[in-house]
């Protein structure tokens, strides 16, 4: 039972972080209540790899 409660709390925390990221740093705005969290999320988003134009052609199905 404890495992289920901890798993549900973990899911809620992760989903809350995703919603906070989409609402503020993803759009380039600062988070009003916790600006340090927005800065950390922005740094993590800048460090993440992205798909460039040349890789897009490789992923398309022919």
TORDRENVEX-645792 format. One record per residue (C-alpha): residue number from 1; x negated, z, y. Coordinates in Angstrom, 3 decimals. Layout:
# TORDRENVEX-645792
<sero: NUM&x: X&z: Z&y: Y> .
...
# end
This chain:
# TORDRENVEX-645792
<sero: 1&x: 0.000&z: 0.000&y: 0.000> .
<sero: 2&x: -2.847&z: 0.841&y: 2.367> .
<sero: 3&x: -4.428&z: -2.559&y: 1.725> .
<sero: 4&x: -1.220&z: -4.336&y: 2.745> .
<sero: 5&x: -0.970&z: -2.346&y: 5.979> .
<sero: 6&x: -4.615&z: -3.028&y: 6.856> .
<sero: 7&x: -4.210&z: -6.722&y: 6.056> .
<sero: 8&x: -1.122&z: -6.975&y: 8.271> .
<sero: 9&x: -2.871&z: -5.169&y: 11.136> .
<sero: 10&x: -5.855&z: -7.505&y: 10.802> .
<sero: 11&x: -3.538&z: -10.522&y: 10.935> .
<sero: 12&x: -1.842&z: -9.169&y: 14.056> .
<sero: 13&x: -5.159&z: -8.530&y: 15.817> .
<sero: 14&x: -6.494&z: -12.004&y: 14.992> .
<sero: 15&x: -3.275&z: -13.691&y: 16.088> .
<sero: 16&x: -3.309&z: -11.693&y: 19.326> .
<sero: 17&x: -6.851&z: -12.852&y: 20.048> .
<sero: 18&x: -5.856&z: -16.460&y: 19.403> .
<sero: 19&x: -2.895&z: -16.178&y: 21.767> .
<sero: 20&x: -5.089&z: -14.559&y: 24.434> .
<sero: 21&x: -7.680&z: -17.326&y: 24.062> .
<sero: 22&x: -5.117&z: -20.107&y: 24.355> .
<sero: 23&x: -3.406&z: -18.462&y: 27.313> .
<sero: 24&x: -6.503&z: -17.918&y: 29.464> .
<sero: 25&x: -10.095&z: -19.005&y: 28.591> .
<sero: 26&x: -9.054&z: -22.264&y: 26.931> .
<sero: 27&x: -7.426&z: -23.344&y: 30.212> .
<sero: 28&x: -10.376&z: -22.133&y: 32.302> .
<sero: 29&x: -8.671&z: -19.077&y: 33.780> .
<sero: 30&x: -9.861&z: -15.476&y: 33.760> .
<sero: 31&x: -8.016&z: -12.808&y: 31.820> .
<sero: 32&x: -6.433&z: -10.348&y: 34.281> .
<sero: 33&x: -6.659&z: -7.117&y: 32.259> .
<sero: 34&x: -9.953&z: -7.522&y: 30.379> .
<sero: 35&x: -12.227&z: -10.078&y: 32.053> .
<sero: 36&x: -15.152&z: -9.193&y: 29.749> .
<sero: 37&x: -13.129&z: -10.342&y: 26.732> .
<sero: 38&x: -12.324&z: -13.643&y: 28.437> .
<sero: 39&x: -15.997&z: -14.186&y: 29.240> .
<sero: 40&x: -16.974&z: -13.471&y: 25.629> .
<sero: 41&x: -14.327&z: -15.895&y: 24.350> .
<sero: 42&x: -15.479&z: -18.536&y: 26.824> .
<sero: 43&x: -19.085&z: -18.199&y: 25.654> .
<sero: 44&x: -17.989&z: -18.482&y: 22.031> .
<sero: 45&x: -15.940&z: -21.591&y: 22.822> .
<sero: 46&x: -18.884&z: -23.206&y: 24.617> .
<sero: 47&x: -21.153&z: -22.512&y: 21.645> .
<sero: 48&x: -18.754&z: -24.022&y: 19.102> .
<sero: 49&x: -19.571&z: -27.540&y: 17.896> .
<sero: 50&x: -17.220&z: -30.343&y: 18.907> .
<sero: 51&x: -16.615&z: -33.806&y: 17.532> .
<sero: 52&x: -18.071&z: -36.539&y: 19.725> .
<sero: 53&x: -16.788&z: -40.075&y: 20.187> .
<sero: 54&x: -19.118&z: -41.496&y: 17.542> .
<sero: 55&x: -17.965&z: -38.998&y: 14.894> .
<sero: 56&x: -14.298&z: -39.778&y: 15.526> .
<sero: 57&x: -14.787&z: -43.282&y: 14.147> .
<sero: 58&x: -16.304&z: -41.833&y: 10.972> .
<sero: 59&x: -13.261&z: -39.617&y: 10.380> .
<sero: 60&x: -10.635&z: -42.316&y: 10.722> .
<sero: 61&x: -9.127&z: -43.593&y: 7.506> .
<sero: 62&x: -9.334&z: -47.316&y: 6.978> .
# end
